[in-house]
Amino acid sequence: MHRLFRWPRRSDHTRSASQTDHAGAVYGSLLAASVIATAGTVGEFPRVQLIVLLLVTGTVFWAAHVYANLAGERLVGRPVGWADVRRAGRHELSIIEAAALPAAALAVSPLLGLDPSGAEWLALSVAGAQQFSWAMFGALNAGAPRTQALIEGLVNLLFVVLIVAAKAALGH
């Protein structure tokens, strides 16, 4: 019997330390979309301020995830050393990386002739495209069939659509 959704078992694949953390990238993209959408609702943010806000927020959440990862290891009685800190930092780096592309979109928006509002929408669109793409890539790398990966990408895109709807409802 063919099942549309086949969730891979842990034994179906192995994860190397060099692979992208798709969960972190999805999370970081959603975080970036949230920052962009909410920053615009409290007034005009100059591009540079919004770029810095995106990168600082991504970095703070990266540090929080690294800390949570290490604290979890300590809770199970495992000592934590500098090698563990570096490993956790690399593993969670995709959270910061996910903020970089929307920040870059904001940085180049003047070259495209976009006003601040247009720049925000461009960056929000980039974050949405990332959200969709990372969810799909994560599903495919986990061994999901293409149909399931597409569905996962669309479900994750729905999160950004909800953020956009909230932004539009707030009149910005």
DAKATA-V43446 format. One record per residue. N is the residue number from 0. RES is the residue in three letters. BURIAL is # if it has 16 or more other ideal C-beta (glycine too) atoms within 10 Angstrom, else .. D_LAST is the distance of its C-alpha to the last C-alpha in whole Angstrom. Layout:
[[N | RES | BURIAL | D_LAST] [N | RES | BURIAL | D_LAST]]
This chain:
[[0 | MET | . | 49] [1 | HIS | . | 46] [2 | ARG | . | 43] [3 | LEU | . | 39] [4 | PHE | . | 38] [5 | ARG | . | 40] [6 | TRP | . | 39] [7 | PRO | . | 41] [8 | ARG | . | 44] [9 | ARG | . | 44] [10 | SER | . | 47] [11 | ASP | . | 45] [12 | HIS | . | 44] [13 | THR | . | 44] [14 | ARG | . | 42] [15 | SER | . | 43] [16 | ALA | . | 41] [17 | SER | . | 40] [18 | GLN | . | 38] [19 | THR | . | 34] [20 | ASP | # | 33] [21 | HIS | # | 30] [22 | ALA | . | 29] [23 | GLY | # | 28] [24 | ALA | # | 26] [25 | VAL | # | 25] [26 | TYR | # | 24] [27 | GLY | # | 23] [28 | SER | # | 20] [29 | LEU | # | 19] [30 | LEU | # | 19] [31 | ALA | # | 17] [32 | ALA | # | 14] [33 | SER | # | 14] [34 | VAL | # | 14] [35 | ILE | # | 11] [36 | ALA | # | 9] [37 | THR | . | 9] [38 | ALA | # | 10] [39 | GLY | # | 7] [40 | THR | . | 6] [41 | VAL | . | 9] [42 | GLY | . | 9] [43 | GLU | . | 10] [44 | PHE | # | 12] [45 | PRO | . | 15] [46 | ARG | # | 16] [47 | VAL | . | 19] [48 | GLN | . | 18] [49 | LEU | # | 15] [50 | ILE | # | 18] [51 | VAL | . | 21] [52 | LEU | # | 18] [53 | LEU | # | 18] [54 | LEU | # | 22] [55 | VAL | . | 23] [56 | THR | # | 21] [57 | GLY | # | 23] [58 | THR | . | 26] [59 | VAL | . | 26] [60 | PHE | # | 26] [61 | TRP | # | 28] [62 | ALA | . | 31] [63 | ALA | . | 30] [64 | HIS | # | 31] [65 | VAL | # | 34] [66 | TYR | . | 35] [67 | ALA | . | 35] [68 | ASN | # | 37] [69 | LEU | # | 39] [70 | ALA | . | 39] [71 | GLY | . | 40] [72 | GLU | . | 43] [73 | ARG | . | 44] [74 | LEU | . | 44] [75 | VAL | . | 46] [76 | GLY | . | 49] [77 | ARG | . | 48] [78 | PRO | . | 49] [79 | VAL | . | 46] [80 | GLY | . | 47] [81 | TRP | . | 45] [82 | ALA | . | 45] [83 | ASP | # | 43] [84 | VAL | . | 41] [85 | ARG | . | 40] [86 | ARG | . | 40] [87 | ALA | # | 38] [88 | GLY | # | 36] [89 | ARG | . | 36] [90 | HIS | # | 35] [91 | GLU | # | 32] [92 | LEU | # | 31] [93 | SER | # | 29] [94 | ILE | # | 26] [95 | ILE | # | 26] [96 | GLU | # | 27] [97 | ALA | # | 24] [98 | ALA | # | 21] [99 | ALA | # | 23] [100 | LEU | # | 22] [101 | PRO | # | 18] [102 | ALA | # | 19] [103 | ALA | . | 22] [104 | ALA | # | 19] [105 | LEU | # | 17] [106 | ALA | . | 20] [107 | VAL | . | 21] [108 | SER | # | 18] [109 | PRO | . | 20] [110 | LEU | . | 23] [111 | LEU | . | 21] [112 | GLY | . | 19] [113 | LEU | # | 16] [114 | ASP | . | 13] [115 | PRO | # | 11] [116 | SER | . | 8] [117 | GLY | . | 11] [118 | ALA | # | 13] [119 | GLU | # | 10] [120 | TRP | # | 10] [121 | LEU | # | 14] [122 | ALA | # | 14] [123 | LEU | # | 13] [124 | SER | # | 15] [125 | VAL | # | 18] [126 | ALA | # | 18] [127 | GLY | # | 18] [128 | ALA | # | 21] [129 | GLN | # | 22] [130 | GLN | # | 22] [131 | PHE | # | 23] [132 | SER | # | 26] [133 | TRP | # | 27] [134 | ALA | # | 27] [135 | MET | # | 30] [136 | PHE | # | 32] [137 | GLY | # | 32] [138 | ALA | # | 33] [139 | LEU | # | 36] [140 | ASN | . | 37] [141 | ALA | # | 38] [142 | GLY | . | 40] [143 | ALA | # | 38] [144 | PRO | . | 39] [145 | ARG | . | 36] [146 | THR | . | 35] [147 | GLN | # | 34] [148 | ALA | # | 32] [149 | LEU | # | 30] [150 | ILE | # | 29] [151 | GLU | # | 29] [152 | GLY | # | 26] [153 | LEU | . | 24] [154 | VAL | . | 24] [155 | ASN | # | 23] [156 | LEU | # | 20] [157 | LEU | . | 19] [158 | PHE | # | 18] [159 | VAL | # | 16] [160 | VAL | . | 15] [161 | LEU | . | 14] [162 | ILE | # | 12] [163 | VAL | # | 10] [164 | ALA | . | 10] [165 | ALA | . | 9] [166 | LYS | # | 6] [167 | ALA | . | 6] [168 | ALA | . | 8] [169 | LEU | . | 6] [170 | GLY | . | 4] [171 | HIS | # | 0]]
